[in-house]
Amino acid sequence: MSGLASLNFKYKPKGLPMYQALYQQIRDQILGGYLPPGARLPSSRNLAAEMACSRGSVERAYELLAAEGFITATGAAGTCVNPELDQQLIASGVAGASTDKLSKPTDPIMETSTRPLQLGVPALDAFPRKLWNRLINRNARSLSADQLGSNSPFGYPPLRQAIANYLAISRGVVCEPHQIFITSGFQGALTVIAQTLGQPGEQVWCEDPGYFRARNCFQQLGFSIEPVPVDQDGMCISEGIKKAPTAKFAMVTPTHQSPLGVTLSLKRRMELLQWAESSGSWIIEDDYDSEFRYGGKPLPALKSLDGHNRVIYTGSFSKVLIPSLKLGYIVVPNELQASFEQSFSSLWAVGSLLDQKVVTEFMVNGHFSLHIKKMRKLYGERRAALANSLEKQLPDELSISLQAGGMHLIGELLNTTNEKLLLQKARELGIEPHPLSKFQINAQQPPALLLSFTNVEVASAESVVEKLAQAILASQ
């Protein structure tokens, strides 16, 4: 193992928390080759003293770096750069995030009947409806005559600014407001990306298993789907290159893979970025529920490593706030800004102006971050209650997999069942588990159920599992 590394900190944090500034600079020095694999890092105590910051800030930075695979703890020897990092991939220079200060902001749900265990439904009972309705009423009254007539086809400018600030702090994505375009939900984002950059018949890498609505969207637009297998390290990039080396797009969920919940490893992130650069392809990053992580801080986005500007980042408010909102956004590289402005001007893919104004005020006034914090705590409690009830009542029928984040559990079915009959019985009993098989193309995952815990209150977890047990037993 190498001796103690000499860290070179070129700047103090500007508009960023100290832990994030430390994380970014250490990461950039690793990716730039200045900190080779095996190099030993200062202890958190010593680095905190050197930087005149709290030890907690250093520990949080090290925690993020370790979670992404950049560094590893070596017991009494301390912390070092991961010895298993591929030096050639590091030397390819895929990193290059800026930490320039960003300016401050200028200023009844998916279905009529929501069922327990239903995917994609947040805790609607905990949503601040009174506050939301007050914001709707206030912003509806404040709409000007000009706004009633027309609005920007690219999105409400204050919302674009608010999202830019939020992404810089929470996701490590540094961008300017003009790079952000507001869309009518996630499907709206995919449609405008595909029509701006692609042509029918071109190939798209899709995770297998993977989010079926994204796959369906590309199929409806005439693209050729190339299923790429997923394992414990996320999408198998080498398999994608073998199957479709010149694919136009790679559609990935790197932070929390949908539906398996695994994280795309650092090695594969770098391989994916290198492939996109060499082939002239585009990576579409769906960061769909990154806010909800129950062990440590949320991992930075793939976009934060995008030194070659090949990643188009997408986000949505549906799962964080309410599904009926149908409001999303994309972040595009600077060189694509003009192309997307032309597309948005023609397609008018932007969401409702009133919704945009309400979300802007919700974010700028601090309600958004408080809501996420509240939901993360609530979901942790509901997750634990549902998992405990499943393990208690169905130990011989389901093997429960607890993911590091997300909004659902995976329950592998241990005994042969009639899946169609199981789902039918579950619906008759008023619950809505989802089969893993619907996410698969060629993958042969063991039979399993996806069980959302977000809309299952702690007090009702036992009764919900009782109904699931009835459905499973009735299908055998």
Residue pairs with C-beta under 8 A, 6 or more apart in sequence:
1 38
1 40
1 74
1 77
1 80
1 83
2 36
2 38
2 39
2 40
2 80
3 40
4 40
4 41
4 42
5 35
5 39
5 40
5 41
5 42
5 81
7 25
7 26
7 29
7 35
7 41
7 42
7 47
8 29
8 34
9 22
9 25
9 51
10 25
11 21
11 25
11 99
12 21
13 20
13 21
13 99
14 21
14 99
14 100
14 101
15 101
15 102
15 168
16 24
16 99
16 168
16 169
17 57
17 169
18 51
18 53
18 54
18 57
19 56
19 57
19 58
19 60
19 61
19 64
20 61
20 169
20 172
21 99
22 47
22 51
22 53
22 57
22 58
22 61
23 60
23 61
23 64
23 65
23 172
23 300
24 97
24 99
24 172
25 99
26 35
26 41
26 61
26 65
26 70
26 71
27 65
27 68
27 70
27 95
28 95
28 96
28 97
29 35
30 70
30 71
30 81
30 85
30 90
31 90
31 93
31 94
31 95
31 305
32 93
32 95
33 87
33 90
33 91
35 41
35 81
36 81
36 87
37 81
37 82
37 83
37 84
37 85
37 87
37 90
38 80
38 81
38 83
39 80
39 81
40 77
40 78
40 79
40 80
41 47
41 62
41 71
41 78
41 79
41 80
41 81
42 50
43 78
43 79
44 55
44 58
44 59
44 62
45 55
47 58
48 54
48 55
48 57
48 58
51 57
51 58
60 297
62 71
62 79
63 296
63 297
64 297
64 299
64 300
65 71
66 72
66 73
66 79
67 263
67 296
67 297
67 299
68 266
68 299
68 300
69 82
69 85
69 265
69 266
69 267
70 81
70 82
70 85
70 266
71 79
71 80
71 81
71 82
72 79
72 80
72 82
72 83
73 79
74 80
82 266
85 266
85 267
86 267
86 270
89 267
89 270
89 271
89 274
90 270
92 270
92 274
93 307
94 270
94 273
94 274
94 277
94 305
94 306
94 307
94 308
95 305
95 307
96 306
96 307
97 172
97 174
97 304
97 305
97 306
97 307
98 174
99 174
100 174
102 164
102 165
102 168
102 174
102 176
103 161
103 165
104 165
105 158
105 161
105 162
105 165
105 360
105 363
105 364
106 157
106 158
106 161
107 158
107 360
107 364
108 324
109 121
109 124
109 322
109 323
109 324
110 120
110 121
110 323
110 324
111 118
114 121
114 124
114 455
115 427
115 430
115 431
115 432
116 430
116 431
116 432
116 455
116 456
116 460
116 464
117 426
117 431
117 432
117 433
117 434
117 451
117 452
117 453
117 455
117 456
117 464
117 468
118 432
118 434
118 452
118 455
119 407
119 408
119 432
119 434
119 450
119 452
120 318
120 319
120 323
120 407
120 452
121 323
121 452
121 454
121 455
122 319
122 320
122 321
122 322
122 323
122 375
122 407
122 454
122 455
123 375
123 378
123 379
123 382
123 454
123 455
124 322
124 455
125 455
125 457
126 374
126 375
126 378
127 321
127 322
128 367
128 371
131 367
132 358
132 362
135 358
135 361
135 362
136 354
136 358
138 361
139 354
139 357
139 358
139 361
140 354
142 357
143 353
143 354
143 357
147 353
151 350
151 353
152 350
153 344
153 345
153 348
153 350
154 160
154 181
154 182
154 340
154 341
154 344
154 350
155 180
155 181
155 182
155 329
155 350
155 351
155 356
156 182
156 353
156 356
156 357
156 360
157 177
158 357
158 360
158 364
159 182
159 356
159 357
159 359
159 360
159 363
160 177
160 178
160 180
160 181
160 182
160 329
161 177
162 360
162 363
162 364
163 177
163 180
163 315
163 329
163 363
164 175
164 176
164 177
164 179
164 180
166 363
166 368
167 173
167 174
167 175
167 301
167 313
167 315
167 331
168 174
168 175
170 291
170 298
171 287
171 290
171 298
171 300
171 301
171 303
171 304
172 300
172 301
172 303
172 304
173 300
173 301
173 303
173 304
173 313
173 331
174 304
175 331
176 334
178 337
179 331
179 332
179 333
179 334
179 337
180 329
180 330
180 331
181 192
181 329
181 330
181 332
181 340
181 344
181 349
181 350
182 327
182 328
182 329
182 350
182 351
182 356
183 189
183 192
183 327
183 328
183 329
183 330
183 349
183 350
183 351
184 326
184 327
184 328
184 349
184 350
184 351
184 352
185 316
185 318
185 326
185 327
185 328
185 351
186 213
186 214
186 286
186 288
186 314
186 316
186 318
186 328
187 213
187 217
188 326
188 328
188 349
188 351
189 314
189 316
189 328
189 329
189 330
189 349
190 214
190 217
190 218
190 284
190 314
191 217
191 221
191 347
191 349
192 330
192 340
192 343
192 344
192 347
192 349
193 249
193 282
193 284
193 312
193 314
193 330
194 217
194 218
194 221
194 223
194 249
195 221
195 343
195 347
196 336
196 339
196 340
196 343
197 248
197 249
197 282
197 336
197 339
198 204
198 221
198 223
198 248
198 249
199 248
200 221
200 222
200 223
201 222
201 223
201 224
202 223
202 224
202 247
202 248
202 249
203 223
203 224
203 225
203 226
203 244
203 246
203 247
203 248
203 249
204 218
204 223
204 224
204 225
204 226
204 247
204 248
204 249
204 250
204 251
205 226
205 228
205 235
205 240
205 244
205 247
205 249
205 250
205 251
205 252
206 214
206 215
206 218
206 225
206 226
206 227
206 228
206 251
206 441
207 227
207 228
207 230
207 235
207 251
207 252
207 253
207 257
207 258
208 227
208 228
208 229
208 230
208 440
208 441
208 442
208 443
209 230
209 259
209 260
209 436
209 439
209 440
209 441
209 443
209 445
210 227
210 230
210 251
210 253
210 257
210 258
210 259
210 439
210 441
211 253
211 258
211 259
211 286
211 288
211 439
212 438
212 439
214 251
214 286
215 225
215 251
215 441
218 225
218 249
218 251
219 225
223 248
223 249
225 441
226 240
226 243
226 244
226 247
227 441
227 442
227 443
228 235
228 236
228 237
228 239
228 240
228 243
228 250
229 235
229 236
229 239
229 442
229 443
230 236
230 257
230 260
230 262
230 443
231 262
232 262
233 262
233 263
233 264
233 265
233 267
233 268
234 252
234 254
234 257
234 262
234 263
234 264
234 265
234 268
235 250
235 252
235 254
235 257
235 264
235 268
235 272
236 268
237 268
237 271
237 272
237 275
238 271
240 247
240 250
240 275
241 275
245 279
246 279
246 281
247 279
247 281
248 281
248 282
249 281
249 282
249 283
249 284
250 272
250 275
250 276
250 281
250 282
250 283
250 284
251 284
251 286
252 264
252 272
252 283
252 284
252 285
252 286
252 302
253 285
253 286
253 287
253 288
254 263
254 264
254 269
254 285
254 301
254 302
255 263
255 264
255 287
255 290
255 298
255 299
255 301
255 302
255 405
256 263
256 288
256 289
256 290
256 293
256 403
256 404
256 405
256 406
257 263
257 264
258 286
258 288
258 439
259 408
259 410
259 436
259 439
259 450
260 410
260 445
261 401
261 403
261 404
261 405
261 406
261 410
263 299
263 404
264 272
264 302
269 302
269 305
270 305
272 283
272 302
273 283
273 302
273 305
273 306
273 307
273 308
273 310
273 311
275 281
276 282
276 283
276 308
276 310
276 311
277 308
277 310
281 310
282 310
282 311
282 312
283 302
283 306
283 310
283 311
283 312
284 311
284 312
284 314
285 301
285 302
285 303
285 311
285 312
285 313
285 314
286 314
287 301
287 313
287 314
287 315
288 315
288 316
288 319
289 319
289 320
289 405
289 406
289 407
290 298
290 299
290 301
290 405
291 298
291 320
291 372
291 375
291 376
292 375
292 376
292 379
292 405
292 406
292 407
293 299
293 376
293 404
293 405
294 376
294 379
294 380
294 383
294 404
294 405
295 404
295 405
296 404
298 405
301 313
302 311
302 313
303 311
303 313
303 331
306 333
309 333
309 334
309 335
310 333
311 333
312 330
312 331
312 332
312 333
312 336
313 330
313 331
314 328
314 329
314 330
314 331
315 328
315 329
315 330
315 331
316 327
316 328
316 329
317 325
317 327
317 328
317 359
318 325
318 326
318 327
318 328
319 407
320 368
320 371
320 372
320 375
321 359
321 362
321 371
325 355
325 359
326 351
326 355
327 351
327 352
327 355
327 356
327 359
328 351
330 340
332 340
343 349
344 350
350 356
359 368
362 368
362 371
363 369
379 407
379 453
379 454
381 458
382 453
382 454
382 456
382 457
382 458
382 461
383 402
383 409
383 453
385 453
385 456
385 458
385 461
386 409
386 451
386 453
386 456
386 461
386 464
386 465
387 400
387 402
387 409
387 453
388 461
389 461
389 462
389 464
389 465
390 398
390 400
390 409
390 411
390 451
390 465
390 468
391 400
392 465
393 462
393 465
393 466
393 469
394 411
394 465
394 468
394 469
394 472
396 414
396 415
397 413
397 414
397 415
397 469
397 472
397 473
398 411
398 412
398 413
398 414
398 449
398 472
399 411
399 412
399 414
400 409
400 410
400 411
401 409
401 410
401 411
401 412
402 409
403 409
403 410
407 452
407 453
407 454
408 434
408 450
408 451
408 452
408 453
408 454
409 450
409 451
409 453
410 436
410 448
410 449
410 450
410 451
411 433
411 448
411 449
411 450
411 451
412 446
412 447
412 448
413 446
413 447
413 448
413 449
413 472
415 476
416 476
417 447
417 472
417 475
417 476
418 475
418 476
419 435
419 437
419 447
419 475
421 474
421 475
422 433
422 471
422 472
422 474
422 475
423 433
423 435
423 471
425 470
425 471
425 474
425 475
426 432
426 433
426 467
426 468
426 471
429 467
429 470
429 471
430 467
431 464
431 467
431 468
431 471
433 449
433 450
433 451
433 468
433 471
434 449
434 450
434 451
434 452
435 447
435 448
435 449
435 450
436 445
436 447
436 448
436 449
436 450
437 445
437 447
451 468
456 464
